[in-house]
Amino acid sequence: MSKSHAILVGLGLAALSLASAHAAGAKFNIKPGLWEITSTGSTTGVPPIPADVLAHMSPAQRTRIEAAMKAAIAHSSAPHVFKSCVTEKQLEKGPDFANRSERACKQTVLKRTASAIEVHVECTGKEKMSGVFRYRATSREAFRGTTDFVVSNGDRTMTSKRSVEGKWLGADCGSVKPQGSR
């Protein structure tokens, strides 16, 4: 999986974590258990490949890597449906972006009620990332939201805008493990 595609997958997982969680204060009122998440949207721009990585590639390698990353971006723009297990502990603990791979992330809760949550996330490191998660519980068994993110590295910037819908499938997660568990 390319680094840019991994970033996008990570954003999707972070969005799910946020949608299934609350920060101190009003609890985002959804049920724990197995959720089906549908994510649609688009990713545009230039994959943020670090200049030092590009400098160590031959022109042929660079062409192959950039083509693979463009294909990954096109694939990420297609609708994705996946299942996620949300635990009561996640609902109680709330979102935590502080330990995301190579990034140091700061999150600011902009809005938090039983039916809505909005969080701004700003990450630093080799690649800069900033964006906003907005989710609204339409019932205890459904939510809708958006994620808007920009990832950059020098003059290379990639933008991702996604719509997310979650549908509760049941209390038993079966073989689906909660995010963050190993």
DRENPA-327342 format. One record per residue (C-alpha): residue number from 1; residue in one letter; x negated, y negated, z. Coordinates in nm, 3 decimals, always signed. Example, Ala and Ser with C-alpha at 12.3 -4.5 7.8 and 13.67 -1.06 7.14 Angstrom:
2
<nr:1	rest:A	c1:-1.230	c2:+0.450	c3:+0.780>;
<nr:2	rest:S	c1:-1.367	c2:+0.106	c3:+0.714>;
//
This chain:
182
<nr:1	rest:M	c1:+0.000	c2:+0.000	c3:+0.000>;
<nr:2	rest:S	c1:-0.140	c2:-0.341	c3:-0.089>;
<nr:3	rest:K	c1:-0.210	c2:-0.598	c3:+0.182>;
<nr:4	rest:S	c1:+0.063	c2:-0.832	c3:+0.053>;
<nr:5	rest:H	c1:+0.315	c2:-0.549	c3:+0.038>;
<nr:6	rest:A	c1:+0.217	c2:-0.452	c3:+0.395>;
<nr:7	rest:I	c1:+0.279	c2:-0.813	c3:+0.501>;
<nr:8	rest:L	c1:+0.626	c2:-0.803	c3:+0.348>;
<nr:9	rest:V	c1:+0.707	c2:-0.468	c3:+0.511>;
<nr:10	rest:G	c1:+0.581	c2:-0.611	c3:+0.840>;
<nr:11	rest:L	c1:+0.805	c2:-0.913	c3:+0.799>;
<nr:12	rest:G	c1:+1.100	c2:-0.685	c3:+0.745>;
<nr:13	rest:L	c1:+1.020	c2:-0.488	c3:+1.058>;
<nr:14	rest:A	c1:+0.971	c2:-0.808	c3:+1.254>;
<nr:15	rest:A	c1:+1.306	c2:-0.930	c3:+1.129>;
<nr:16	rest:L	c1:+1.468	c2:-0.609	c3:+1.245>;
<nr:17	rest:S	c1:+1.302	c2:-0.639	c3:+1.584>;
<nr:18	rest:L	c1:+1.428	c2:-0.992	c3:+1.618>;
<nr:19	rest:A	c1:+1.778	c2:-0.905	c3:+1.505>;
<nr:20	rest:S	c1:+1.797	c2:-0.634	c3:+1.768>;
<nr:21	rest:A	c1:+1.660	c2:-0.839	c3:+2.051>;
<nr:22	rest:H	c1:+1.707	c2:-1.142	c3:+2.270>;
<nr:23	rest:A	c1:+1.472	c2:-1.380	c3:+2.445>;
<nr:24	rest:A	c1:+1.525	c2:-1.508	c3:+2.799>;
<nr:25	rest:G	c1:+1.883	c2:-1.628	c3:+2.823>;
<nr:26	rest:A	c1:+2.190	c2:-1.508	c3:+2.636>;
<nr:27	rest:K	c1:+2.159	c2:-1.153	c3:+2.507>;
<nr:28	rest:F	c1:+2.207	c2:-1.102	c3:+2.134>;
<nr:29	rest:N	c1:+2.519	c2:-0.890	c3:+2.160>;
<nr:30	rest:I	c1:+2.471	c2:-0.583	c3:+1.939>;
<nr:31	rest:K	c1:+2.483	c2:-0.213	c3:+2.028>;
<nr:32	rest:P	c1:+2.172	c2:-0.003	c3:+2.082>;
<nr:33	rest:G	c1:+2.135	c2:+0.300	c3:+1.856>;
<nr:34	rest:L	c1:+2.082	c2:+0.379	c3:+1.490>;
<nr:35	rest:W	c1:+2.119	c2:+0.089	c3:+1.246>;
<nr:36	rest:E	c1:+2.121	c2:+0.078	c3:+0.868>;
<nr:37	rest:I	c1:+1.950	c2:-0.238	c3:+0.746>;
<nr:38	rest:T	c1:+1.992	c2:-0.375	c3:+0.394>;
<nr:39	rest:S	c1:+1.745	c2:-0.640	c3:+0.284>;
<nr:40	rest:T	c1:+1.768	c2:-0.832	c3:-0.043>;
<nr:41	rest:G	c1:+1.583	c2:-1.134	c3:-0.169>;
<nr:42	rest:S	c1:+1.281	c2:-1.251	c3:-0.355>;
<nr:43	rest:T	c1:+0.911	c2:-1.305	c3:-0.319>;
<nr:44	rest:T	c1:+0.730	c2:-1.554	c3:-0.536>;
<nr:45	rest:G	c1:+0.385	c2:-1.704	c3:-0.565>;
<nr:46	rest:V	c1:+0.031	c2:-1.577	c3:-0.570>;
<nr:47	rest:P	c1:-0.074	c2:-1.293	c3:-0.336>;
<nr:48	rest:P	c1:-0.296	c2:-1.442	c3:-0.063>;
<nr:49	rest:I	c1:-0.609	c2:-1.235	c3:-0.130>;
<nr:50	rest:P	c1:-0.898	c2:-1.378	c3:+0.074>;
<nr:51	rest:A	c1:-1.167	c2:-1.551	c3:-0.136>;
<nr:52	rest:D	c1:-1.443	c2:-1.341	c3:+0.026>;
<nr:53	rest:V	c1:-1.263	c2:-1.023	c3:-0.085>;
<nr:54	rest:L	c1:-1.219	c2:-1.154	c3:-0.440>;
<nr:55	rest:A	c1:-1.587	c2:-1.253	c3:-0.454>;
<nr:56	rest:H	c1:-1.692	c2:-0.891	c3:-0.400>;
<nr:57	rest:M	c1:-1.480	c2:-0.755	c3:-0.686>;
<nr:58	rest:S	c1:-1.575	c2:-0.705	c3:-1.046>;
<nr:59	rest:P	c1:-1.348	c2:-0.878	c3:-1.300>;
<nr:60	rest:A	c1:-1.190	c2:-0.539	c3:-1.381>;
<nr:61	rest:Q	c1:-1.126	c2:-0.464	c3:-1.011>;
<nr:62	rest:R	c1:-0.982	c2:-0.810	c3:-0.960>;
<nr:63	rest:T	c1:-0.746	c2:-0.766	c3:-1.257>;
<nr:64	rest:R	c1:-0.629	c2:-0.423	c3:-1.127>;
<nr:65	rest:I	c1:-0.578	c2:-0.551	c3:-0.769>;
<nr:66	rest:E	c1:-0.387	c2:-0.859	c3:-0.883>;
<nr:67	rest:A	c1:-0.168	c2:-0.647	c3:-1.115>;
<nr:68	rest:A	c1:-0.097	c2:-0.402	c3:-0.831>;
<nr:69	rest:M	c1:-0.008	c2:-0.689	c3:-0.597>;
<nr:70	rest:K	c1:+0.223	c2:-0.846	c3:-0.855>;
<nr:71	rest:A	c1:+0.395	c2:-0.507	c3:-0.894>;
<nr:72	rest:A	c1:+0.428	c2:-0.482	c3:-0.515>;
<nr:73	rest:I	c1:+0.585	c2:-0.830	c3:-0.505>;
<nr:74	rest:A	c1:+0.830	c2:-0.730	c3:-0.780>;
<nr:75	rest:H	c1:+0.914	c2:-0.412	c3:-0.584>;
<nr:76	rest:S	c1:+0.960	c2:-0.610	c3:-0.262>;
<nr:77	rest:S	c1:+1.215	c2:-0.829	c3:-0.440>;
<nr:78	rest:A	c1:+1.436	c2:-0.525	c3:-0.506>;
<nr:79	rest:P	c1:+1.705	c2:-0.441	c3:-0.247>;
<nr:80	rest:H	c1:+1.581	c2:-0.216	c3:+0.034>;
<nr:81	rest:V	c1:+1.790	c2:-0.002	c3:+0.266>;
<nr:82	rest:F	c1:+1.633	c2:+0.161	c3:+0.570>;
<nr:83	rest:K	c1:+1.729	c2:+0.293	c3:+0.911>;
<nr:84	rest:S	c1:+1.601	c2:+0.161	c3:+1.241>;
<nr:85	rest:C	c1:+1.644	c2:+0.270	c3:+1.600>;
<nr:86	rest:V	c1:+1.722	c2:-0.011	c3:+1.845>;
<nr:87	rest:T	c1:+1.686	c2:+0.072	c3:+2.214>;
<nr:88	rest:E	c1:+1.845	c2:-0.091	c3:+2.517>;
<nr:89	rest:K	c1:+1.491	c2:-0.176	c3:+2.631>;
<nr:90	rest:Q	c1:+1.432	c2:-0.373	c3:+2.308>;
<nr:91	rest:L	c1:+1.759	c2:-0.556	c3:+2.361>;
<nr:92	rest:E	c1:+1.652	c2:-0.647	c3:+2.716>;
<nr:93	rest:K	c1:+1.287	c2:-0.730	c3:+2.636>;
<nr:94	rest:G	c1:+1.330	c2:-0.954	c3:+2.334>;
<nr:95	rest:P	c1:+1.110	c2:-1.019	c3:+2.032>;
<nr:96	rest:D	c1:+0.732	c2:-1.029	c3:+2.065>;
<nr:97	rest:F	c1:+0.517	c2:-1.144	c3:+1.774>;
<nr:98	rest:A	c1:+0.207	c2:-1.216	c3:+1.985>;
<nr:99	rest:N	c1:+0.015	c2:-0.901	c3:+1.893>;
<nr:100	rest:R	c1:+0.070	c2:-0.864	c3:+1.519>;
<nr:101	rest:S	c1:-0.243	c2:-0.711	c3:+1.362>;
<nr:102	rest:E	c1:-0.510	c2:-0.976	c3:+1.287>;
<nr:103	rest:R	c1:-0.281	c2:-1.270	c3:+1.354>;
<nr:104	rest:A	c1:-0.222	c2:-1.482	c3:+1.660>;
<nr:105	rest:C	c1:+0.145	c2:-1.574	c3:+1.646>;
<nr:106	rest:K	c1:+0.348	c2:-1.826	c3:+1.838>;
<nr:107	rest:Q	c1:+0.723	c2:-1.802	c3:+1.844>;
<nr:108	rest:T	c1:+0.966	c2:-2.078	c3:+1.933>;
<nr:109	rest:V	c1:+1.330	c2:-1.996	c3:+2.002>;
<nr:110	rest:L	c1:+1.537	c2:-2.262	c3:+1.825>;
<nr:111	rest:K	c1:+1.879	c2:-2.119	c3:+1.912>;
<nr:112	rest:R	c1:+1.993	c2:-1.831	c3:+2.132>;
<nr:113	rest:T	c1:+2.352	c2:-1.729	c3:+2.206>;
<nr:114	rest:A	c1:+2.535	c2:-1.396	c3:+2.232>;
<nr:115	rest:S	c1:+2.626	c2:-1.420	c3:+1.863>;
<nr:116	rest:A	c1:+2.330	c2:-1.606	c3:+1.709>;
<nr:117	rest:I	c1:+1.955	c2:-1.624	c3:+1.732>;
<nr:118	rest:E	c1:+1.709	c2:-1.841	c3:+1.543>;
<nr:119	rest:V	c1:+1.333	c2:-1.820	c3:+1.596>;
<nr:120	rest:H	c1:+1.044	c2:-2.000	c3:+1.427>;
<nr:121	rest:V	c1:+0.720	c2:-1.800	c3:+1.401>;
<nr:122	rest:E	c1:+0.379	c2:-1.951	c3:+1.323>;
<nr:123	rest:C	c1:+0.079	c2:-1.720	c3:+1.276>;
<nr:124	rest:T	c1:-0.287	c2:-1.805	c3:+1.231>;
<nr:125	rest:G	c1:-0.588	c2:-1.602	c3:+1.124>;
<nr:126	rest:K	c1:-0.740	c2:-1.542	c3:+0.782>;
<nr:127	rest:E	c1:-0.390	c2:-1.557	c3:+0.639>;
<nr:128	rest:K	c1:-0.151	c2:-1.820	c3:+0.769>;
<nr:129	rest:M	c1:+0.214	c2:-1.728	c3:+0.800>;
<nr:130	rest:S	c1:+0.513	c2:-1.933	c3:+0.907>;
<nr:131	rest:G	c1:+0.883	c2:-1.884	c3:+0.886>;
<nr:132	rest:V	c1:+1.222	c2:-1.868	c3:+1.047>;
<nr:133	rest:F	c1:+1.448	c2:-1.575	c3:+1.136>;
<nr:134	rest:R	c1:+1.820	c2:-1.657	c3:+1.159>;
<nr:135	rest:Y	c1:+2.069	c2:-1.388	c3:+1.265>;
<nr:136	rest:R	c1:+2.437	c2:-1.387	c3:+1.351>;
<nr:137	rest:A	c1:+2.617	c2:-1.094	c3:+1.512>;
<nr:138	rest:T	c1:+2.949	c2:-1.064	c3:+1.329>;
<nr:139	rest:S	c1:+3.051	c2:-0.794	c3:+1.579>;
<nr:140	rest:R	c1:+2.868	c2:-0.560	c3:+1.818>;
<nr:141	rest:E	c1:+2.830	c2:-0.324	c3:+1.521>;
<nr:142	rest:A	c1:+2.718	c2:-0.566	c3:+1.249>;
<nr:143	rest:F	c1:+2.489	c2:-0.864	c3:+1.194>;
<nr:144	rest:R	c1:+2.380	c2:-1.083	c3:+0.906>;
<nr:145	rest:G	c1:+2.085	c2:-1.309	c3:+0.868>;
<nr:146	rest:T	c1:+1.805	c2:-1.458	c3:+0.669>;
<nr:147	rest:T	c1:+1.428	c2:-1.469	c3:+0.684>;
<nr:148	rest:D	c1:+1.227	c2:-1.740	c3:+0.513>;
<nr:149	rest:F	c1:+0.848	c2:-1.704	c3:+0.519>;
<nr:150	rest:V	c1:+0.538	c2:-1.852	c3:+0.360>;
<nr:151	rest:V	c1:+0.206	c2:-1.663	c3:+0.368>;
<nr:152	rest:S	c1:-0.106	c2:-1.848	c3:+0.253>;
<nr:153	rest:N	c1:-0.479	c2:-1.815	c3:+0.228>;
<nr:154	rest:G	c1:-0.653	c2:-2.120	c3:+0.088>;
<nr:155	rest:D	c1:-0.492	c2:-2.215	c3:-0.244>;
<nr:156	rest:R	c1:-0.300	c2:-1.884	c3:-0.270>;
<nr:157	rest:T	c1:+0.056	c2:-1.899	c3:-0.136>;
<nr:158	rest:M	c1:+0.337	c2:-1.647	c3:-0.139>;
<nr:159	rest:T	c1:+0.697	c2:-1.722	c3:-0.035>;
<nr:160	rest:S	c1:+0.956	c2:-1.466	c3:+0.077>;
<nr:161	rest:K	c1:+1.327	c2:-1.536	c3:+0.119>;
<nr:162	rest:R	c1:+1.546	c2:-1.244	c3:+0.229>;
<nr:163	rest:S	c1:+1.904	c2:-1.182	c3:+0.332>;
<nr:164	rest:V	c1:+1.948	c2:-0.907	c3:+0.589>;
<nr:165	rest:E	c1:+2.258	c2:-0.712	c3:+0.689>;
<nr:166	rest:G	c1:+2.272	c2:-0.460	c3:+0.968>;
<nr:167	rest:K	c1:+2.538	c2:-0.194	c3:+1.024>;
<nr:168	rest:W	c1:+2.548	c2:+0.019	c3:+1.341>;
<nr:169	rest:L	c1:+2.567	c2:+0.391	c3:+1.257>;
<nr:170	rest:G	c1:+2.588	c2:+0.542	c3:+1.606>;
<nr:171	rest:A	c1:+2.434	c2:+0.569	c3:+1.951>;
<nr:172	rest:D	c1:+2.204	c2:+0.863	c3:+1.861>;
<nr:173	rest:C	c1:+1.894	c2:+0.770	c3:+1.660>;
<nr:174	rest:G	c1:+1.819	c2:+1.132	c3:+1.570>;
<nr:175	rest:S	c1:+1.467	c2:+1.158	c3:+1.427>;
<nr:176	rest:V	c1:+1.430	c2:+0.781	c3:+1.368>;
<nr:177	rest:K	c1:+1.181	c2:+0.640	c3:+1.619>;
<nr:178	rest:P	c1:+1.216	c2:+0.291	c3:+1.769>;
<nr:179	rest:Q	c1:+0.989	c2:+0.026	c3:+1.620>;
<nr:180	rest:G	c1:+0.666	c2:-0.003	c3:+1.817>;
<nr:181	rest:S	c1:+0.676	c2:+0.356	c3:+1.950>;
<nr:182	rest:R	c1:+0.407	c2:+0.598	c3:+1.843>;
//
